[in-house]
Amino acid sequence: MSDIVDKETRSRMMAGIKGKNTKPELVIRKAIFNRGFRYRIHEKKLPGKPDIVLKKYKAVIFIHGCFWHKHNCHLFKWPKSNPNFWKKKISTNKKNDLQNINKLIESGWRITIIWECSLKGKGKPDFEELITKLCDWIESSEERLEITGCL
């Protein structure tokens, strides 16, 4: 199936998609900062360049877009145009996520993944409850936390 827009338009659209400092990241960062947590962002020395790094707690937070990281929720749909490209691209993203998480765990880091669907769309939890859960996890010794909006 061919694309519904011309190549120039598609290129401009794709160039506008940010990889860091996205709206979901900014919302989470602001909320945990307001609760007194201090952090670094996109630490290049760590596998996967986590969105938020809390060294004091040996904790990292990834805020994943449901499309780019193939989350099993209502926000993920396989594109109809150029399906082979997208299957390869998204599968590679998933594989890299798993490798990076394993490397972080081996290095003693604790990991949270916050899915985009937990911040928007059907089934998203109450935002204050989400932040409380996240902050409680940061101060705990639990190794993993995954926050999703799936019902």
Salt bridges, closest charged atoms under 4 A:
ASP3 OD1 - ARG10 NH2 2.69
GLU25 OE1 - ARG29 NH1 3.47
GLU25 OE1 - HIS42 NE2 2.91
ASP51 OD1 - HIS42 NE2 3.79
ASP97 OD2 - HIS64 NE2 3.83
ASP97 OD2 - HIS69 ND1 2.61
GLU116 OE2 - LYS120 NZ 3.05
GLU128 OE1 - ARG35 NH2 3.02
